[in-house]
């Protein structure tokens, strides 16, 4: 297993007391479609960790692979003007989460960024999220997502 994926699994274990099974796919799981194909699930079951700048803060948006973040809805949720919402750049992502773009998991972030999650996940028994690298994922349930990430489930998606 890649050392970064091992590090993530250990952080989940030490922080949350939960053992996860990381699966790696050499062909990559960088996009939701790639991940769904590799895993053999619906793209809606993929948890995309989208890191956004919303006003003066960084927000992690956990969205279904089938959905896109609505900047206008996210702005409304946080009470800022839509012009104050943008995707975080690579250095902002790394600084806020401790992980690099393409492998940002839904938990164990460097800073306590606010998190919101897609209500779509409740439609599934299992979902899949990045495990620290663009090739690594882990399976979890919507309830486990709540336990590990403690997001607000809100509809800020297109």
Residue frames as a rotation matrix with the C-alpha (Angstrom) as fourth column:
UNK 1
0.586 0.810 0.000 0.00
0.810 -0.586 0.000 0.00
0.000 0.000 -1.000 0.00
UNK 2
0.084 -0.504 0.859 1.19
0.372 -0.784 -0.497 3.52
0.924 0.362 0.122 -0.78
UNK 3
-0.675 -0.443 -0.590 2.67
0.690 -0.098 -0.717 5.18
0.260 -0.891 0.372 2.35
UNK 4
-0.879 0.396 0.265 0.18
-0.421 -0.906 -0.045 8.08
0.222 -0.151 0.963 2.14
UNK 5
0.075 0.929 -0.363 -2.77
-0.460 0.355 0.814 5.67
0.884 0.106 0.454 2.05
UNK 6
-0.088 -0.205 -0.975 -1.25
0.684 0.699 -0.209 3.80
0.724 -0.685 0.079 5.01
UNK 7
-0.955 -0.293 -0.041 -0.88
0.245 -0.708 -0.662 7.11
0.165 -0.643 0.748 6.85
UNK 8
-0.472 0.856 0.210 -4.54
-0.692 -0.507 0.514 7.91
0.547 0.097 0.832 6.18
UNK 9
0.245 0.579 -0.778 -5.73
0.036 0.796 0.604 4.51
0.969 -0.176 0.174 7.43
UNK 10
-0.415 -0.483 -0.771 -3.66
0.795 0.221 -0.566 4.97
0.443 -0.847 0.293 10.60
UNK 11
-0.960 0.097 0.262 -5.05
-0.177 -0.936 -0.304 8.49
0.216 -0.338 0.916 11.14
UNK 12
-0.050 0.995 -0.086 -8.62
-0.579 0.042 0.814 7.16
0.814 0.091 0.574 10.86
UNK 13
0.192 0.058 -0.980 -7.76
0.501 0.853 0.149 4.40
0.844 -0.519 0.135 13.35
UNK 14
-0.636 -0.548 -0.544 -6.06
0.734 -0.212 -0.645 6.71
0.238 -0.809 0.537 15.86
UNK 15
-0.928 0.286 0.239 -8.50
-0.302 -0.953 -0.032 9.63
0.218 -0.102 0.971 15.50
UNK 16
-0.129 0.991 -0.027 -11.80
-0.920 -0.109 0.377 7.76
0.371 0.074 0.926 15.22
UNK 17
-0.437 -0.095 0.894 -11.04
-0.620 0.752 -0.223 4.23
-0.652 -0.652 -0.388 16.45
UNK 18
0.703 0.708 0.065 -12.24
-0.371 0.443 -0.816 2.83
-0.607 0.549 0.574 13.14
UNK 19
-0.446 -0.789 0.422 -10.38
0.033 0.457 0.889 0.35
-0.894 0.411 -0.178 10.95
UNK 20
0.558 0.573 -0.601 -10.87
-0.597 -0.226 -0.770 0.96
-0.577 0.788 0.216 7.25
UNK 21
0.148 -0.475 0.867 -9.90
0.562 0.762 0.322 -1.22
-0.814 0.440 0.379 4.33
UNK 22
0.127 -0.218 -0.968 -8.07
-0.610 -0.786 0.097 0.81
-0.782 0.578 -0.233 1.72
UNK 23
0.461 0.002 0.887 -8.26
0.613 0.723 -0.320 -0.48
-0.642 0.691 0.332 -1.83
UNK 24
-0.152 -0.602 -0.784 -5.82
-0.337 -0.714 0.614 0.73
-0.929 0.357 -0.095 -4.45
UNK 25
0.712 0.399 0.578 -6.36
0.454 0.367 -0.812 0.85
-0.536 0.840 0.081 -8.18
UNK 26
-0.293 -0.956 -0.027 -3.19
0.571 -0.198 0.797 1.37
-0.767 0.218 0.603 -10.26
UNK 27
-0.329 0.227 0.917 -5.28
0.896 -0.231 0.379 2.73
0.298 0.946 -0.127 -13.15
UNK 28
-0.979 -0.166 0.120 -6.28
0.112 -0.924 -0.365 5.55
0.171 -0.344 0.923 -10.82
UNK 29
-0.071 0.969 -0.236 -9.44
0.992 0.094 0.088 6.88
0.108 -0.228 -0.968 -9.21
UNK 30
-0.874 -0.426 -0.232 -8.71
0.455 -0.886 -0.088 10.56
-0.169 -0.182 0.969 -9.73
UNK 31
-0.699 0.714 0.042 -12.12
-0.620 -0.634 0.463 11.38
0.357 0.298 0.885 -11.21
UNK 32
-0.208 0.727 0.654 -15.47
-0.734 0.326 -0.596 10.14
-0.647 -0.604 0.466 -9.95
UNK 33
0.700 0.466 -0.541 -16.04
-0.714 0.476 -0.514 8.30
0.018 0.745 0.666 -13.23
UNK 34
-0.131 -0.835 -0.534 -12.61
-0.588 0.499 -0.637 6.62
0.799 0.230 -0.556 -12.98
UNK 35
-0.765 -0.153 0.625 -13.34
-0.637 0.313 -0.704 5.58
-0.088 -0.937 -0.337 -9.40
UNK 36
0.200 0.935 0.293 -16.79
-0.778 0.333 -0.533 4.21
-0.596 -0.121 0.794 -10.21
UNK 37
0.594 -0.050 -0.803 -15.39
-0.660 0.540 -0.522 2.19
0.459 0.840 0.288 -13.13
UNK 38
-0.453 -0.872 -0.187 -12.53
-0.544 0.437 -0.716 0.78
0.706 -0.223 -0.672 -11.04
UNK 39
-0.743 0.206 0.637 -14.78
-0.586 0.261 -0.767 -0.10
-0.324 -0.943 -0.073 -8.09
UNK 40
-0.842 0.524 -0.131 -17.75
0.302 0.657 0.691 -1.28
0.447 0.542 -0.711 -10.14
UNK 41
-0.346 0.749 -0.565 -20.32
0.751 -0.139 -0.645 1.03
-0.562 -0.648 -0.515 -8.57
UNK 42
0.524 0.601 0.604 -22.54
0.820 -0.548 -0.166 3.87
0.231 0.582 -0.780 -9.69
UNK 43
-0.395 -0.712 0.580 -20.83
0.532 -0.692 -0.488 7.25
0.749 0.116 0.652 -10.04
UNK 44
0.328 0.620 0.712 -23.38
-0.297 -0.648 0.701 8.63
0.897 -0.442 -0.028 -7.54
UNK 45
0.923 0.011 -0.384 -21.77
0.319 0.535 0.783 6.45
0.214 -0.845 0.490 -4.84
UNK 46
-0.057 -0.997 0.053 -18.44
0.863 -0.075 -0.500 8.26
0.502 0.017 0.864 -5.15
UNK 47
0.747 0.194 -0.636 -17.70
0.558 -0.702 0.442 10.90
-0.360 -0.685 -0.633 -2.51
UNK 48
0.137 -0.684 0.716 -15.90
0.660 -0.476 -0.581 13.82
0.739 0.552 0.386 -4.13
UNK 49
0.299 -0.143 -0.944 -14.11
0.819 -0.470 0.330 16.04
-0.490 -0.871 -0.024 -1.60
UNK 50
0.217 -0.125 0.968 -14.29
0.711 -0.659 -0.245 19.47
0.669 0.742 -0.054 -3.21
UNK 51
-0.158 -0.357 -0.921 -12.36
0.894 -0.448 0.020 22.16
-0.419 -0.820 0.390 -1.38
UNK 52
0.283 0.411 0.867 -13.78
0.723 -0.685 0.089 25.65
0.630 0.602 -0.491 -1.82
UNK 53
-0.888 -0.370 -0.275 -12.98
0.460 -0.727 -0.510 29.13
-0.011 -0.579 0.815 -0.60
UNK 54
0.139 0.974 0.180 -16.18
0.790 -0.219 0.573 30.69
0.598 0.063 -0.799 0.71
UNK 55
0.942 0.064 0.329 -15.59
-0.096 -0.890 0.446 34.24
0.322 -0.452 -0.832 1.79
UNK 56
0.231 -0.895 0.382 -12.64
-0.910 -0.338 -0.241 34.13
0.345 -0.292 -0.892 4.18
UNK 57
0.025 -0.215 0.976 -12.83
-0.705 0.689 0.170 30.45
-0.709 -0.692 -0.134 5.01
UNK 58
-0.710 -0.271 -0.650 -12.09
-0.639 0.634 0.434 27.11
0.295 0.724 -0.624 3.42
UNK 59
0.153 0.838 0.523 -15.02
-0.827 0.399 -0.397 24.69
-0.541 -0.372 0.754 3.18
UNK 60
-0.935 -0.352 0.039 -14.88
-0.287 0.817 0.501 21.01
-0.208 0.457 -0.865 2.26
UNK 61
0.053 0.970 -0.237 -17.88
-0.949 -0.025 -0.314 19.99
-0.310 0.242 0.919 0.18
UNK 62
-0.791 -0.226 0.569 -18.56
-0.142 0.972 0.189 16.24
-0.596 0.069 -0.800 0.02
UNK 63
0.020 0.808 -0.589 -20.57
-0.884 -0.261 -0.388 15.72
-0.467 0.529 0.709 -3.11
UNK 64
0.459 0.250 0.853 -21.82
0.135 0.929 -0.345 12.71
-0.878 0.273 0.393 -5.00
UNK 65
-0.590 -0.775 0.227 -19.83
0.273 0.073 0.959 11.92
-0.759 0.628 0.169 -8.11
UNK 66
-0.264 0.581 0.770 -22.96
0.963 0.122 0.238 12.59
0.044 0.804 -0.592 -10.16
UNK 67
0.763 0.632 -0.140 -23.43
0.645 -0.758 0.093 16.12
-0.048 -0.161 -0.986 -8.82
UNK 68
-0.258 -0.785 0.564 -21.65
0.653 -0.572 -0.497 19.46
0.712 0.240 0.660 -9.08
UNK 69
-0.382 0.053 -0.923 -21.30
0.812 -0.457 -0.362 22.12
-0.441 -0.888 0.132 -6.43
UNK 70
0.419 0.539 0.731 -23.54
0.719 -0.688 0.095 25.14
0.554 0.486 -0.676 -6.99
UNK 71
-0.676 -0.736 -0.028 -21.43
0.625 -0.554 -0.550 28.16
0.390 -0.389 0.835 -6.05
UNK 72
-0.433 0.599 0.674 -24.60
-0.386 -0.798 0.462 30.25
0.815 -0.060 0.577 -5.67
UNK 73
0.632 0.700 -0.333 -26.19
-0.037 0.457 0.889 27.72
0.774 -0.549 0.315 -3.29
UNK 74
0.094 -0.696 -0.711 -22.95
0.910 0.350 -0.223 27.39
0.404 -0.627 0.666 -1.31
UNK 75
-0.781 -0.337 0.525 -22.72
0.193 -0.931 -0.310 31.19
0.593 -0.140 0.793 -1.04
UNK 76
0.053 0.904 0.425 -26.31
-0.480 -0.351 0.804 31.32
0.876 -0.246 0.415 0.22
UNK 77
0.597 0.147 -0.789 -25.64
0.440 0.762 0.475 28.55
0.671 -0.631 0.390 2.76
UNK 78
-0.118 -0.772 -0.624 -22.71
0.990 -0.040 -0.138 30.52
0.081 -0.634 0.769 4.21
UNK 79
0.675 0.543 -0.499 -24.23
0.620 -0.784 -0.015 33.98
-0.400 -0.300 -0.866 3.85
UNK 80
-0.329 -0.798 -0.505 -21.70
0.160 -0.574 0.803 35.41
-0.931 0.183 0.316 1.39
UNK 81
0.383 0.362 -0.850 -21.96
-0.723 -0.455 -0.519 36.93
-0.575 0.814 0.087 -2.05
UNK 82
0.897 -0.002 0.443 -21.56
0.221 0.868 -0.444 34.36
-0.384 0.496 0.779 -4.88
UNK 83
0.738 -0.670 0.086 -18.56
-0.233 -0.373 -0.898 36.36
0.634 0.642 -0.431 -6.12
UNK 84
0.141 -0.679 0.721 -16.79
-0.988 -0.148 0.053 35.29
0.071 -0.719 -0.691 -2.90
UNK 85
0.549 0.094 0.831 -16.97
-0.283 0.956 0.078 31.57
-0.787 -0.278 0.551 -3.74
UNK 86
0.413 -0.470 -0.780 -14.27
-0.861 0.077 -0.503 29.80
0.296 0.880 -0.373 -5.74
UNK 87
0.868 -0.240 -0.435 -12.40
0.255 0.967 -0.024 26.52
0.427 -0.090 0.900 -5.92
UNK 88
0.710 -0.703 0.037 -9.38
-0.306 -0.261 0.915 26.37
-0.634 -0.661 -0.401 -3.64
UNK 89
0.492 -0.631 -0.600 -6.05
-0.729 0.077 -0.680 26.13
0.475 0.772 -0.422 -5.43
UNK 90
0.432 -0.335 -0.837 -3.66
0.180 0.942 -0.284 23.22
0.884 -0.027 0.467 -4.86
UNK 91
-0.670 -0.742 0.016 -1.71
0.151 -0.158 -0.976 24.95
0.727 -0.652 0.218 -2.08
UNK 92
-0.403 0.616 0.677 -4.92
-0.872 -0.482 -0.082 26.00
0.276 -0.624 0.731 -0.29
UNK 93
0.619 0.605 -0.501 -6.22
-0.471 0.796 0.380 22.43
0.629 0.001 0.778 -0.52
UNK 94
0.045 -0.716 -0.697 -3.00
0.410 0.650 -0.641 21.01
0.911 -0.257 0.322 0.93
UNK 95
-0.798 -0.376 0.471 -2.86
-0.192 -0.582 -0.790 23.65
0.571 -0.721 0.392 3.69
UNK 96
-0.157 0.850 0.502 -6.50
-0.951 -0.268 0.155 23.19
0.267 -0.453 0.851 4.73
UNK 97
0.787 0.605 -0.122 -6.71
-0.574 0.790 0.215 19.41
0.226 -0.099 0.969 4.53
UNK 98
0.106 -0.828 0.550 -3.16
-0.677 0.345 0.650 18.08
-0.728 -0.441 -0.524 4.60
UNK 99
0.046 0.020 0.999 -3.91
0.488 0.872 -0.040 16.10
-0.871 0.490 0.030 1.45
UNK 100
-0.828 -0.403 -0.389 -3.28
-0.154 -0.504 0.850 16.74
-0.538 0.764 0.355 -2.24
UNK 101
0.024 0.837 -0.546 -5.94
-0.898 -0.222 -0.379 17.29
-0.439 0.500 0.747 -4.88
UNK 102
-0.008 0.082 -0.997 -7.18
-0.739 0.671 0.062 13.97
0.674 0.737 0.056 -6.26
UNK 103
-0.367 -0.177 -0.913 -6.75
0.313 0.901 -0.301 12.14
0.876 -0.396 -0.276 -2.96
UNK 104
-0.728 0.108 0.678 -8.53
-0.581 -0.622 -0.525 14.32
0.364 -0.776 0.515 -0.39
UNK 105
-0.669 0.510 -0.541 -10.46
0.583 0.811 0.044 12.04
0.461 -0.286 -0.840 1.97
UNK 106
0.154 0.843 0.516 -13.62
0.143 -0.536 0.832 13.15
0.978 -0.054 -0.203 3.78
UNK 107
0.986 0.143 -0.084 -11.94
0.092 -0.047 0.995 13.11
0.138 -0.989 -0.059 7.20
UNK 108
0.459 -0.853 -0.248 -8.63
0.746 0.219 0.629 13.59
-0.483 -0.474 0.737 9.03
UNK 109
0.570 -0.210 0.794 -7.95
0.498 -0.680 -0.537 17.09
0.653 0.702 -0.283 7.75
UNK 110
-0.484 -0.870 -0.096 -5.18
0.683 -0.306 -0.663 19.35
0.547 -0.387 0.742 9.03
UNK 111
-0.965 0.196 0.176 -7.56
-0.256 -0.862 -0.438 22.19
0.066 -0.467 0.882 9.91
UNK 112
-0.609 0.791 0.064 -11.11
0.519 0.458 -0.722 22.03
-0.600 -0.406 -0.689 11.19
UNK 113
-0.957 0.256 -0.135 -12.74
-0.269 -0.615 0.741 23.32
0.107 0.745 0.658 8.03
UNK 114
-0.120 0.976 0.181 -16.52
-0.662 0.058 -0.748 23.45
-0.740 -0.209 0.639 7.91
UNK 115
-0.985 -0.152 0.081 -17.89
-0.052 0.714 0.698 20.49
-0.164 0.684 -0.711 5.97
UNK 116
-0.001 0.994 -0.113 -21.11
-0.816 -0.066 -0.574 20.05
-0.578 0.092 0.811 4.06
UNK 117
-0.865 -0.267 0.424 -22.30
-0.055 0.892 0.450 16.83
-0.498 0.366 -0.786 2.46
UNK 118
-0.670 0.554 -0.494 -24.65
-0.635 -0.083 0.768 15.80
0.384 0.829 0.408 -0.29
UNK 119
-0.130 0.715 0.687 -27.97
-0.804 0.329 -0.495 14.32
-0.580 -0.617 0.533 0.94
UNK 120
0.388 0.238 -0.890 -27.80
-0.834 0.502 -0.229 12.00
0.392 0.831 0.394 -2.12
UNK 121
-0.622 -0.753 -0.218 -25.52
-0.585 0.631 -0.509 9.68
0.521 -0.189 -0.833 -0.13
UNK 122
-0.524 0.474 0.707 -28.44
-0.651 0.313 -0.692 8.58
-0.549 -0.823 0.145 2.04
UNK 123
0.482 0.715 -0.506 -29.87
-0.872 0.334 -0.358 6.76
-0.087 0.614 0.785 -0.99
UNK 124
0.248 -0.517 -0.819 -27.06
-0.455 0.684 -0.569 4.15
0.855 0.514 -0.066 -0.82
UNK 125
0.984 0.016 -0.176 -25.99
0.129 0.617 0.776 1.36
0.121 -0.787 0.605 1.51
UNK 126
0.276 -0.948 -0.156 -22.35
0.712 0.093 0.696 1.99
-0.646 -0.303 0.701 0.67
UNK 127
0.993 -0.116 -0.030 -20.33
-0.110 -0.782 -0.613 4.85
0.048 0.612 -0.789 -0.73
UNK 128
0.433 -0.899 0.063 -16.66
0.901 0.433 -0.015 5.21
-0.014 0.063 0.998 -1.64
UNK 129
0.987 -0.134 -0.090 -14.21
-0.123 -0.986 0.114 8.00
-0.104 -0.101 -0.989 -0.83
UNK 130
0.429 -0.903 -0.031 -10.57
-0.213 -0.068 -0.975 8.89
0.878 0.424 -0.222 -1.49
UNK 131
0.931 -0.186 -0.314 -8.03
0.364 0.442 0.820 7.49
-0.014 -0.877 0.479 0.95
UNK 132
0.542 -0.718 -0.435 -5.18
0.068 -0.479 0.875 9.96
-0.837 -0.505 -0.211 0.58
UNK 133
-0.663 -0.739 -0.119 -3.96
-0.090 -0.079 0.993 9.30
-0.743 0.669 -0.014 -2.98
UNK 134
-0.168 0.608 -0.776 -5.50
-0.949 -0.314 -0.041 9.39
-0.268 0.729 0.629 -6.47
UNK 135
-0.450 -0.046 -0.892 -5.28
-0.506 0.836 0.212 5.58
0.736 0.547 -0.399 -6.56
UNK 136
-0.911 0.001 -0.412 -6.71
0.315 0.644 -0.697 4.75
0.265 -0.765 -0.587 -3.12
UNK 137
-0.225 0.904 0.362 -10.31
-0.597 -0.422 0.682 4.56
0.770 -0.063 0.635 -1.90
UNK 138
-0.999 0.038 -0.019 -12.24
0.039 0.658 -0.752 3.11
-0.015 -0.752 -0.659 1.01
UNK 139
-0.328 0.940 -0.094 -15.81
0.295 0.197 0.935 1.92
0.898 0.279 -0.341 1.44
UNK 140
-0.982 0.139 -0.127 -18.10
0.090 -0.244 -0.966 3.44
-0.165 -0.960 0.227 4.04
UNK 141
-0.184 0.978 0.100 -21.78
0.970 0.164 0.182 3.93
0.162 0.131 -0.978 4.75
UNK 142
0.063 0.277 0.959 -23.58
0.194 -0.946 0.261 7.27
0.979 0.169 -0.114 4.97
UNK 143
0.960 0.278 -0.027 -23.74
0.066 -0.132 0.989 6.81
0.271 -0.952 -0.145 8.77
UNK 144
0.372 -0.903 -0.217 -19.99
0.873 0.260 0.413 6.21
-0.316 -0.343 0.885 8.88
UNK 145
-0.226 -0.384 0.895 -19.51
0.688 -0.713 -0.133 9.37
0.689 0.586 0.426 6.81
UNK 146
0.622 0.527 0.579 -21.45
-0.072 -0.699 0.712 11.24
0.780 -0.484 -0.397 9.50
UNK 147
0.921 -0.280 -0.269 -19.30
0.354 0.316 0.880 9.66
-0.161 -0.906 0.391 12.22
UNK 148
0.109 -0.984 0.144 -15.96
0.968 0.138 0.210 10.34
-0.226 0.117 0.967 10.51
UNK 149
-0.546 -0.355 0.758 -16.66
0.690 -0.704 0.168 13.77
0.474 0.616 0.630 9.00
UNK 150
-0.255 0.583 -0.771 -19.52
0.776 -0.352 -0.524 15.31
-0.577 -0.732 -0.363 10.99
UNK 151
-0.948 -0.079 0.308 -20.73
0.273 -0.699 0.661 17.32
0.164 0.711 0.684 7.97
UNK 152
-0.323 0.908 -0.269 -23.92
-0.350 -0.378 -0.857 19.33
-0.879 -0.183 0.439 7.66
UNK 153
-0.622 0.215 0.753 -26.07
0.703 0.577 0.416 17.56
-0.345 0.788 -0.511 5.08
UNK 154
0.041 0.574 -0.818 -27.36
-0.094 -0.812 -0.575 20.36
-0.995 0.101 0.021 2.87
UNK 155
0.406 0.177 0.897 -28.33
0.824 0.353 -0.442 20.66
-0.395 0.919 -0.002 -0.77
UNK 156
0.365 -0.371 -0.854 -25.76
-0.332 -0.909 0.253 22.94
-0.870 0.191 -0.455 -2.40
UNK 157
-0.589 -0.598 0.544 -25.53
0.145 0.584 0.798 20.91
-0.795 0.549 -0.258 -5.57
UNK 158
-0.226 0.447 -0.865 -26.55
-0.919 -0.393 0.037 21.09
-0.323 0.804 0.500 -9.23
